Every structure is written in structure tokens, then in C-alpha cells.
């Protein structure tokens, strides 16, 4: 009899839990729609920054070209970086370590990281050439505000855990 009560209790609890989760579950948004929404949101933010800086159409065009060119370079470097990290992980998981191969892959990783940093610097220097000194100062202020926002958000998230 006791066993029947326990089983019944758990079944009722599971049924209530499922009912509540079905009622309050948000509909799943396909990944493509999520990506489209993110791209639209970032484009809106970018356009707001462009407006705040008072950019000309020529400056906007040059900044977009700069962004697209460096995005492709960064994407290619990031793909290579991931491949090398996987190669290093595989080497480290082997029962017999090949130290020469490990150091070689590690050096290739460092070269790719350096290329990524160089690419970032080039992008910043090109932005500086496109913008007037006043626009660049405003741009730096906006980027610093953004970084501060993310830093505060990260700290709040740490406090929750």
C-alpha cells in the first residue's frame, strides 16, 4: 500500500511538472531566425553609432568595406586557429607524446594569434584614417562605454552563481 502511495505521489508530481513546463515553455526559435534577428540588431546599433558620429556617406562606405574585409580575414584565421587547437588537443591525448609535434603545433598557434592581433590593429588604424580626430574620440568613448557595460554584465552574472 505504501509503495502505491509513493509511486502515485511521484507520478502526480511529474505530471504537474510537465504541465507547468509545457504551459510556460517558450516556442523554439529556429537558428536562422535567431541569427537574422542578431544581425538586424547589430546593424541597428552600428547605424546609431554612425549617426551619433555624424559620418558622411563616403565614411560609412569605407567603414563597411573595412569591416567586411577584416571580418573575412578574421574568420579564416579563426578557422585555422580552431583546427590547430584541435590538433594540439589530439596530440596531448595520445598515449605517447611527440614533443616535437606538440611544440610545432603550439608555435603555429602562436603565429595565428599574432596574425589575429595584427589584423585587429590594422582594422583600428584604418578606422582612424577614415574618421576625423573628433569622430575617432567619440568612437573610442562609445567603445569604452560598451566594454564597461559588458564588464559590469559579466560581474553581475558572476555574482548570480
Steps between C-alpha positions, in 0.01 A plus 500: 500500500781738594674425172188590302474835684866582428469411132175699474661799673794502257275455197279791605812714560639409158167575335482843667860573406437410136181704490672809636797463265272461196293803598797728562736367235590760243464389141834403352636756255687351205871578492470685169241736648717554807796586278292734286368677811854534637633639171212747482559611859873552440432688177260731685764564769766566235276745318430681829873534563550627144226759556642602840841552341355704214661292226481586134379241249859456381618431857218249551593320177869487592422371850274228361767393251760496779269294725416247229861459387630443851205279596592257220866502602411448865258219416768319300758545777253385764423184301873423476541574871224252588658234279839546666344491847331172411828365363676595824223340707532179298877496545463548875246216524733246339654243730847573360575871485687630198655811653633626168149491349348660811745790491456542126120524529535734797728729299248500214229595751710792622557616142126494429426694819759758397340528156160553665642779717669658198173480309318674787763774514476555124123533528532760776763696305278502191205623708720776634591605144132509398373701797589855596687539832177615671300212357767254608493637859121460508537150354754406770267634770213289365717189484622560857138537618415176323793317658403634843144380445620147415740502794219596739269242347765229540555599864124487569483156343788381720314622811195291406702179517 
